Amino acid sequence: MPNSTLKFKPINVGRWFIWGMTALLFLATPLIFNQGFSITLLSQMGTSIIFALSFNMLLGQTGMLSFGHAVYSGLGAFFTMHALNAVSAGKFWFPVTFLPLIGGLAGAFFGILFGYVTTKKSGTPFAMITLGIGEMVFASSLMFPGFFGGEGGITGNRVVGEPFLGISYGPAIQVYYLIAGWCFFCIVAMYAFTHTPLGRMANAVRDNPERVEFIGYNTQRVRWYVLIISSFFAGIAGGLTALNFEIVSAENVSAIRSGGVLLATFIGGALFFFGPIIGAIVFVFFSVALSEFTKAWQLYLGIFFVLMVLYAPGGISSLILMNLRVIRFAKFKRLLDPYLGVFIGALLLSLGIMMVIEMTYHLTLDASNGTVRKIFGFSFDTAGSTAWIIATSLLTAGLLVFEPMRRRFMQVWNTIQEEIEVEQTKKLMV
């Protein structure tokens, strides 16, 4: 008779708390930020989160740098829009709520098709092949207007049929909750994937592909499977984008879109699951929110990206985790004063840099509207000397404060890290 024993597995309260708070955040955010522009911004953040997480299944989890990931989201968006127009024309019935699933299936189909070719190589050759396929699909979007709609793209109307329980997806708030629901589902599904045998094997292929081959696994097959799953979620993101904007164009499959998701993932941190979520939010803030106030938003994004590469190559998520580690060892109080000094110096430096950039942009690109530029709620005459003296003073003051405080911060930070390493070594020796 087999010896069977029952094992009690306690509920992971922390995990349930995090997922519960995430769901609550999705539900409550539009109640706080309830303006039209805010709802649109939140909707774009939702689709960008799915897209960035799907990309990180390749980059962060499997070590595959793709320059053409927009192909799968863009084609998913096109198929979703064609399906929406077919439903509107009465050719077949399909709930609008589940139309992003068509985009996901389209993305997975092209993941099977293109992925079989691209995953035969890894590293730099894989990246170059994905770039070539991306350019090929983008060129095809202009060559075949019957499907892609040419330069103008294709449009549709997401309000189809009679409202169900008052839901017509006409109001932006209803579209937000549609995106939020799909976003939450996709986040849970992609997180669950990281704990599957395929997800673990993808990490092994990233870290040591030779050893994976040695124990009998086909690394090309692993990369291919991961790319198919990643393409499925990218297609869902594309389908939601199509429903949100009700238009799909060649820009959806362009290198600009692929480069954008790469920036978002790197800014957030590719080595941590929640990193792309942070990166997507930051990227949408720059590209959508900040672009409403300044024409120089791409310059600000570039500066921010360069600073992240130089000082935080692990992304924003790595900075958060490193500080949480300091807090766990009860040493964060020693960083408060250095942090405050660095913040003040960085604030003054940033104000000076922004003034110089905004005034330069105004003089070179918007001089026909006069020389007065409103910055931070104040009007400055960009042709006069006063505004430039203020900007120069802010830059100088920022540098004088920031550099000494940065050095002091690094000194305290390094001392704390050494103390933490000593304490951990002592615990291991006990």
C-alpha positions as CSV (number, residue, x, y, z in Angstrom):
1,M,0.0,0.0,0.0
2,P,1.5,3.4,-1.0
3,N,2.5,5.7,1.8
4,S,0.5,8.8,1.1
5,T,0.8,11.9,3.2
6,L,-1.0,15.1,3.2
7,K,1.0,18.3,3.2
8,F,-0.3,21.7,4.2
9,K,0.7,24.5,1.9
10,P,-0.1,27.9,3.4
11,I,-1.7,30.6,1.4
12,N,0.8,33.1,0.0
13,V,-0.8,36.2,1.6
14,G,1.7,38.6,0.2
15,R,1.1,37.5,-3.3
16,W,-2.7,37.7,-3.0
17,F,-2.4,41.1,-1.4
18,I,-0.3,42.4,-4.3
19,W,-2.7,41.1,-6.9
20,G,-5.7,42.4,-5.0
21,M,-4.1,45.8,-4.7
22,T,-3.3,45.7,-8.5
23,A,-6.9,45.0,-9.3
24,L,-8.1,47.7,-6.9
25,L,-5.7,50.1,-8.5
26,F,-7.1,49.4,-12.0
27,L,-10.7,49.9,-10.7
28,A,-10.0,53.1,-8.6
29,T,-7.6,55.0,-10.8
30,P,-10.2,56.4,-13.3
31,L,-12.3,57.5,-10.3
32,I,-9.4,59.8,-9.2
33,F,-8.2,60.9,-12.6
34,N,-11.5,61.3,-14.2
35,Q,-10.8,63.9,-16.9
36,G,-11.1,63.0,-20.5
37,F,-7.3,63.3,-21.2
38,S,-6.5,61.3,-18.0
39,I,-8.8,58.4,-19.1
40,T,-7.1,58.4,-22.6
41,L,-3.7,58.5,-20.9
42,L,-4.6,55.6,-18.6
43,S,-5.9,53.5,-21.5
44,Q,-2.7,54.0,-23.5
45,M,-0.7,53.0,-20.4
46,G,-2.7,49.8,-20.2
47,T,-2.0,48.7,-23.8
48,S,1.6,49.7,-23.4
49,I,2.0,47.6,-20.3
50,I,0.8,44.5,-22.1
51,F,3.1,45.3,-25.1
52,A,6.1,45.9,-22.9
53,L,5.6,42.8,-20.8
54,S,5.2,40.7,-24.0
55,F,8.5,42.2,-25.3
56,N,10.2,41.4,-22.1
57,M,9.3,37.7,-22.5
58,L,11.9,37.9,-25.3
59,L,14.5,40.3,-23.9
60,G,14.5,39.8,-20.2
61,Q,13.3,36.2,-19.8
62,T,14.9,34.6,-22.9
63,G,17.7,37.0,-23.8
64,M,16.4,37.8,-27.3
65,L,16.8,41.4,-28.4
66,S,14.1,42.1,-31.0
67,F,14.0,45.2,-33.2
68,G,10.7,44.2,-34.9
69,H,8.3,43.3,-32.1
70,A,5.8,45.9,-33.4
71,V,5.2,43.5,-36.3
72,Y,3.1,41.3,-34.1
73,S,1.2,44.0,-32.2
74,G,0.6,45.9,-35.5
75,L,-0.6,42.9,-37.5
76,G,-2.8,42.0,-34.5
77,A,-4.3,45.5,-34.6
78,F,-5.0,45.2,-38.4
79,F,-6.7,41.9,-38.0
80,T,-8.8,43.2,-35.1
81,M,-9.9,46.2,-37.1
82,H,-10.9,44.1,-40.1
83,A,-12.8,41.8,-37.7
84,L,-14.5,44.9,-36.2
85,N,-15.5,46.2,-39.6
86,A,-16.9,42.7,-40.5
87,V,-18.9,42.6,-37.4
88,S,-20.2,46.1,-38.1
89,A,-21.2,45.0,-41.6
90,G,-23.1,42.1,-40.2
91,K,-20.9,39.4,-41.9
92,F,-20.6,37.5,-38.6
93,W,-21.3,38.0,-34.9
94,F,-18.5,38.4,-32.4
95,P,-18.5,40.3,-29.0
96,V,-16.5,43.4,-29.2
97,T,-15.1,42.6,-25.7
98,F,-13.3,39.6,-27.1
99,L,-12.1,41.1,-30.3
100,P,-8.5,41.6,-28.9
101,L,-8.4,37.8,-28.8
102,I,-8.5,37.8,-32.6
103,G,-5.5,40.2,-32.5
104,G,-3.7,37.8,-30.2
105,L,-4.3,34.8,-32.5
106,A,-3.1,36.8,-35.5
107,G,0.0,37.8,-33.5
108,A,0.6,34.2,-32.6
109,F,0.1,33.0,-36.2
110,F,2.8,35.4,-37.5
111,G,4.9,34.5,-34.5
112,I,4.8,30.9,-35.7
113,L,5.6,32.0,-39.3
114,F,8.3,34.6,-38.7
115,G,9.6,33.1,-35.4
116,Y,10.6,29.8,-37.1
117,V,13.0,31.8,-39.2
118,T,14.2,34.3,-36.7
119,T,14.9,31.9,-33.8
120,K,17.2,29.8,-35.9
121,K,19.8,32.4,-34.8
122,S,20.4,34.0,-31.4
123,G,22.2,37.2,-30.2
124,T,23.1,39.8,-32.8
125,P,22.0,37.8,-35.8
126,F,18.5,37.3,-34.3
127,A,18.3,41.1,-33.7
128,M,19.3,41.9,-37.3
129,I,16.8,39.4,-38.7
130,T,14.0,40.8,-36.7
131,L,14.9,44.3,-37.9
132,G,14.8,43.1,-41.5
133,I,11.4,41.4,-41.0
134,G,10.1,44.6,-39.4
135,E,11.2,46.7,-42.3
136,M,9.7,44.1,-44.7
137,V,6.3,44.2,-43.0
138,F,6.4,48.0,-42.8
139,A,7.1,48.2,-46.6
140,S,4.3,45.7,-47.3
141,S,1.9,47.9,-45.4
142,L,2.4,50.6,-48.0
143,M,2.5,48.2,-51.0
144,F,-0.8,46.4,-50.2
145,P,-3.4,49.1,-49.5
146,G,-6.2,46.6,-49.9
147,F,-5.4,45.1,-46.5
148,F,-3.4,47.8,-44.8
149,G,-5.3,50.9,-46.1
150,G,-2.2,52.6,-47.5
151,E,-0.8,55.7,-45.7
152,G,-4.2,56.6,-44.3
153,G,-4.7,53.2,-42.7
154,I,-8.1,51.7,-41.9
155,T,-10.7,52.9,-39.5
156,G,-13.6,51.4,-37.7
157,N,-16.4,52.0,-35.2
158,R,-16.2,50.1,-31.9
159,V,-19.9,50.9,-31.1
160,V,-21.5,47.8,-32.7
161,G,-25.1,46.7,-32.1
162,E,-27.3,47.3,-29.1
163,P,-25.7,48.1,-25.7
164,F,-25.3,45.1,-23.4
165,L,-26.1,46.0,-19.8
166,G,-25.5,49.7,-20.8
167,I,-22.0,48.9,-22.3
168,S,-21.5,50.2,-25.8
169,Y,-17.8,51.1,-25.6
170,G,-18.7,54.5,-26.8
171,P,-17.6,56.4,-23.7
172,A,-13.9,56.5,-23.0
173,I,-14.4,55.2,-19.5
174,Q,-15.9,51.9,-20.8
175,V,-13.0,51.5,-23.2
176,Y,-10.6,52.0,-20.2
177,Y,-12.2,49.3,-18.2
178,L,-12.1,47.0,-21.2
179,I,-8.3,47.6,-21.5
180,A,-7.9,47.4,-17.7
181,G,-9.6,44.0,-17.7
182,W,-7.5,42.6,-20.5
183,C,-4.4,44.2,-19.0
184,F,-4.9,42.5,-15.6
185,F,-5.6,39.2,-17.2
186,C,-2.5,39.4,-19.4
187,I,-0.3,40.5,-16.4
188,V,-1.4,37.5,-14.4
189,A,-1.0,35.1,-17.4
190,M,2.5,36.4,-18.2
191,Y,3.5,36.2,-14.6
192,A,2.2,32.6,-14.4
193,F,4.2,31.8,-17.5
194,T,7.5,32.7,-15.7
195,H,6.8,29.8,-13.3
196,T,6.1,27.2,-15.9
197,P,8.7,24.7,-17.1
198,L,9.0,26.6,-20.4
199,G,9.4,29.8,-18.6
200,R,12.2,28.4,-16.4
201,M,13.8,26.8,-19.5
202,A,13.7,30.2,-21.2
203,N,15.8,31.7,-18.3
204,A,18.2,28.8,-18.7
205,V,18.5,29.5,-22.5
206,R,19.2,33.2,-21.6
207,D,21.9,32.4,-19.1
208,N,23.7,29.3,-20.5
209,P,22.4,28.0,-23.8
210,E,25.3,25.6,-24.2
211,R,24.4,23.8,-21.0
212,V,20.8,23.6,-22.1
213,E,21.8,21.9,-25.3
214,F,24.1,19.6,-23.3
215,I,21.2,18.3,-21.1
216,G,19.1,17.5,-24.2
217,Y,16.9,20.6,-24.9
218,N,16.6,22.3,-28.3
219,T,17.3,26.0,-27.6
220,Q,15.9,27.0,-31.0
221,R,12.6,25.3,-30.1
222,V,12.5,27.0,-26.7
223,R,13.1,30.5,-28.3
224,W,10.5,29.8,-30.9
225,Y,7.8,28.7,-28.4
226,V,8.5,31.8,-26.2
227,L,8.3,34.1,-29.3
228,I,4.9,32.6,-30.2
229,I,3.5,33.2,-26.8
230,S,5.1,36.7,-26.7
231,S,3.5,37.5,-30.1
232,F,0.1,36.4,-28.8
233,F,0.2,38.9,-26.0
234,A,1.6,41.6,-28.3
235,G,-1.3,40.9,-30.7
236,I,-3.7,41.5,-27.8
237,A,-2.1,44.8,-27.1
238,G,-2.4,45.7,-30.8
239,G,-6.1,44.7,-30.8
240,L,-6.8,46.9,-27.7
241,T,-5.0,49.8,-29.4
242,A,-7.2,49.4,-32.5
243,L,-10.3,49.5,-30.4
244,N,-9.0,52.4,-28.4
245,F,-8.1,54.7,-31.3
246,E,-10.5,53.2,-34.0
247,I,-7.7,53.5,-36.6
248,V,-4.7,51.4,-37.5
249,S,-2.0,52.6,-39.9
250,A,1.5,51.7,-41.1
251,E,2.9,53.4,-38.0
252,N,1.6,50.5,-35.9
253,V,4.2,48.1,-37.5
254,S,7.0,50.7,-37.9
255,A,10.5,50.6,-36.3
256,I,9.4,53.6,-34.2
257,R,6.9,51.5,-32.4
258,S,9.5,48.7,-31.9
259,G,12.1,51.1,-30.7
260,G,9.6,52.6,-28.3
261,V,8.8,49.3,-26.5
262,L,12.6,48.6,-26.3
263,L,13.1,52.0,-24.6
264,A,10.2,51.4,-22.2
265,T,11.4,48.0,-21.2
266,F,15.0,49.1,-20.7
267,I,13.9,52.2,-18.6
268,G,11.8,50.0,-16.4
269,G,14.3,47.2,-16.1
270,A,14.3,44.0,-18.2
271,L,15.5,41.7,-15.4
272,F,12.5,42.1,-13.2
273,F,8.9,41.2,-14.1
274,F,7.4,44.5,-12.9
275,G,10.1,46.5,-14.6
276,P,8.4,46.8,-18.0
277,I,5.2,47.9,-16.2
278,I,7.0,50.9,-14.7
279,G,8.8,51.6,-18.0
280,A,5.6,51.6,-20.0
281,I,4.0,54.1,-17.6
282,V,7.1,56.4,-17.8
283,F,7.3,56.1,-21.6
284,V,3.6,56.9,-22.1
285,F,4.1,59.9,-19.8
286,F,6.9,61.2,-22.0
287,S,5.3,60.5,-25.3
288,V,1.7,61.4,-24.5
289,A,1.4,63.6,-21.4
290,L,4.7,65.6,-21.9
291,S,4.1,66.0,-25.6
292,E,1.0,68.0,-24.8
293,F,3.1,70.7,-23.2
294,T,6.4,70.8,-25.1
295,K,7.7,70.0,-28.6
296,A,11.0,68.9,-27.1
297,W,9.5,65.8,-25.4
298,Q,11.7,63.4,-27.5
299,L,14.8,65.3,-26.4
300,Y,13.8,64.9,-22.7
301,L,13.1,61.2,-23.3
302,G,16.5,60.8,-24.9
303,I,18.3,62.6,-22.0
304,F,16.4,60.5,-19.5
305,F,17.3,57.3,-21.3
306,V,21.0,58.2,-21.5
307,L,21.0,59.0,-17.8
308,M,19.4,55.6,-17.0
309,V,22.0,53.8,-19.1
310,L,24.9,55.6,-17.4
311,Y,23.7,55.5,-13.8
312,A,21.0,52.8,-13.5
313,P,21.6,50.2,-16.3
314,G,19.2,47.9,-14.3
315,G,16.3,50.3,-14.8
316,I,14.0,52.0,-12.4
317,S,13.0,48.6,-10.9
318,S,16.7,47.9,-9.9
319,L,16.8,51.3,-8.0
320,I,13.6,50.5,-6.1
321,L,14.9,47.0,-5.1
322,M,18.3,48.3,-4.1
323,N,16.7,50.9,-1.8
324,L,14.3,48.3,-0.4
325,R,17.3,46.2,0.5
326,V,18.8,49.1,2.4
327,I,15.4,49.6,4.2
328,R,15.3,45.9,5.1
329,F,18.7,46.3,6.9
330,A,17.4,49.4,8.7
331,K,20.1,51.7,7.2
332,F,17.9,54.0,5.1
333,K,17.9,56.9,7.6
334,R,21.5,57.6,6.8
335,L,20.6,58.2,3.2
336,L,17.9,60.8,3.9
337,D,20.2,63.9,4.0
338,P,22.3,62.9,1.0
339,Y,19.1,62.1,-1.0
340,L,17.6,65.5,-0.1
341,G,20.8,67.2,-1.2
342,V,20.9,65.3,-4.5
343,F,17.2,66.0,-5.1
344,I,17.6,69.8,-4.6
345,G,20.7,69.9,-6.8
346,A,19.0,67.8,-9.5
347,L,15.9,70.0,-9.3
348,L,17.8,73.2,-9.8
349,L,19.9,71.6,-12.6
350,S,16.7,70.2,-14.3
351,L,15.0,73.6,-14.2
352,G,18.0,75.3,-15.8
353,I,18.3,72.7,-18.5
354,M,14.5,72.8,-19.3
355,M,14.6,76.6,-19.5
356,V,17.5,76.5,-22.0
357,I,15.8,73.8,-24.1
358,E,12.4,75.4,-24.1
359,M,13.8,78.9,-25.0
360,T,16.1,77.4,-27.7
361,Y,13.2,75.5,-29.2
362,H,11.0,78.6,-29.2
363,L,13.6,80.7,-30.9
364,T,14.4,78.2,-33.6
365,L,11.0,76.6,-34.2
366,D,8.3,79.0,-33.0
367,A,9.8,82.4,-33.4
368,S,7.0,83.5,-35.8
369,N,4.6,83.6,-32.8
370,G,6.8,86.1,-30.9
371,T,9.7,85.9,-28.5
372,V,7.7,85.4,-25.3
373,R,7.6,81.8,-24.0
374,K,5.6,80.7,-21.0
375,I,7.6,78.3,-18.8
376,F,6.5,76.9,-15.4
377,G,3.6,79.4,-15.5
378,F,5.9,82.4,-16.0
379,S,6.4,84.4,-19.2
380,F,10.0,84.8,-20.4
381,D,11.3,86.9,-23.3
382,T,13.6,84.5,-25.0
383,A,15.2,87.4,-27.0
384,G,16.2,89.3,-23.8
385,S,19.0,88.6,-21.4
386,T,17.0,88.2,-18.2
387,A,15.6,84.8,-19.1
388,W,19.0,83.5,-20.1
389,I,20.7,84.9,-16.9
390,I,18.0,83.1,-14.8
391,A,18.6,79.8,-16.7
392,T,22.4,80.1,-16.4
393,S,22.1,80.9,-12.7
394,L,19.9,77.8,-12.1
395,L,22.4,75.6,-14.0
396,T,25.3,77.0,-12.1
397,A,23.6,76.6,-8.7
398,G,22.4,73.1,-9.7
399,L,25.9,72.0,-10.5
400,L,27.4,73.5,-7.3
401,V,24.9,71.7,-5.2
402,F,24.5,68.4,-7.2
403,E,28.1,67.3,-7.7
404,P,29.2,67.6,-4.0
405,M,26.0,66.0,-2.8
406,R,26.3,63.2,-5.4
407,R,29.8,62.4,-4.1
408,R,28.6,62.4,-0.5
409,F,25.7,60.2,-1.4
410,M,27.9,57.7,-3.2
411,Q,30.3,57.6,-0.3
412,V,27.5,56.8,2.2
413,W,25.9,54.4,-0.2
414,N,29.1,52.4,-0.7
415,T,29.7,52.3,3.0
416,I,26.2,50.9,3.6
417,Q,26.6,48.3,0.9
418,E,29.8,47.1,2.5
419,E,28.2,46.9,5.9
420,I,25.3,44.9,4.4
421,E,27.7,42.5,2.8
422,V,29.6,42.0,6.1
423,E,26.3,41.3,8.0
424,Q,25.2,38.8,5.4
425,T,28.6,37.0,5.5
426,K,28.3,36.8,9.3
427,K,24.8,35.3,9.0
428,L,26.0,32.6,6.6
429,M,28.9,31.7,8.9
430,V,26.7,31.2,11.9
